[in-house]
Amino acid sequence: MAELRVAVAGAGFWAGYQTAAWGEVPGVRVVAVSDPDRAKAERLAARLGGTAYADPADMLDRERPDLLDVIAAVPAHLPLVRLAVGKRVPVVCQKPLAATPAECEEMVRLATDAGVWFAVHENWRWQAPLRRIKDLLAAGAIGTPFRARLDFVSGFDIFANQPTLKDDPEFAIADVGCHLLDLARSYFGEADRLYCQAATVRPDIRGEDVASVHMRMGGRVAVTVNLGYAGTPLERESFPETLLFVEGDRGSIAATPGCWVRVTTAEGTHAARVPPPFYPWADPRYAVVHSSMAPCLAHLAEAVRAGRTAETDGADYLRSMGLVFAAYESARSGQVVTVPS
């Protein structure tokens, strides 16, 4: 197997974990890191045995990598994708893809027109318990789903590690909502209508920290996504787990705290713990999220090597971002929004 040489754009909070996850993928080596703050790039590159750059164009010209991994802040996504596509370098971009529909669409159009492989790093689908549930639903374990609730509600202080999130005018839906909305798509199909209510509870942030999104998906499933980062004390803190409950015509599936998956049918309840793999580089407080990066990146590496479309390729992820933008539109207008096909 030929070595896949990866260059990274961005050396912030998540980049250290994401580059460590690349190290779990056989045959992959991170060869270079760029960041406008060269000192940050040098610190991360030194850990990886790679070369540091301040200019991503210089990095791509000198290193000629097989893949660019964009882990930079959202405003840098479009320029970096445009740069990679212009140099015909396959590119994977961090979520959320961009701040506007036009920017998202431009990224996909640029890559498609140039014939350059393009995907989104959407690791939520690869969390161990959530992936097991996808397999159970596909196998018909509870028959045909008709209603579901996905919850990411936490009192965890996310701003301690990512203080810049306090200044984002759009926060919970864009930051974590895109994960859950994409997960719902992977389970139940496309949404045709959506209604969202959102609010800002904390006085020290700009964007919304709570939201509830209601959708009809696959033409038949009533899905609610609840998001909460208001810091409300909870009896049991489950950060960063996504908890869910799905009802079908032959049973139900629940993801409960501690990475438990519970399937209930007429025969009774079968409960199994589906913990994430342990990686010494992962922060235990983020374990189920950090560990999901490894299988996500393994899938992306396999796809780019084979020239195959990734599960979360750019065109597919436009639909997930479409739900994000529709949720904000609904929250502003107070109206049900028809989701564009």
Order of alpha helices (4+ residues) and beta strands (2+ residues): beta-alpha-beta-alpha-beta-alpha-beta-alpha-beta-alpha-beta-alpha-beta-alpha-beta-beta-beta-beta-beta-beta-beta-alpha-alpha-beta
